[in-house]
């Protein structure tokens, strides 16, 4: 019984993670790559926010920036590829 409860809890966590990623993809849309802002323009906006950029990737139709915020904490920020609207922010607690 205990293992059944644990399996159910793990399954619901996996579904929640998948739903979040799908939600981010929905909010980023399906923008053709030709309509994306340049990485250089995105980098300028992110630096102006006070983030020290470590890496920029494309993930689920979004720009994903890994770096450090003004407090030196690691952050991962997802941006809409055309508007640079922040979609989500994850970071050190």
Secondary structure, DSSP 4 states (H G I P E B T S, - for coil): -HHHHHHHHHHHHHHHHHHHHHHHHHHH----GGGSPPHHHHHHHHHHTT-EEEEEEEETTEEEEEEE-TTS-EEEEEEETTT--EEEEEE--
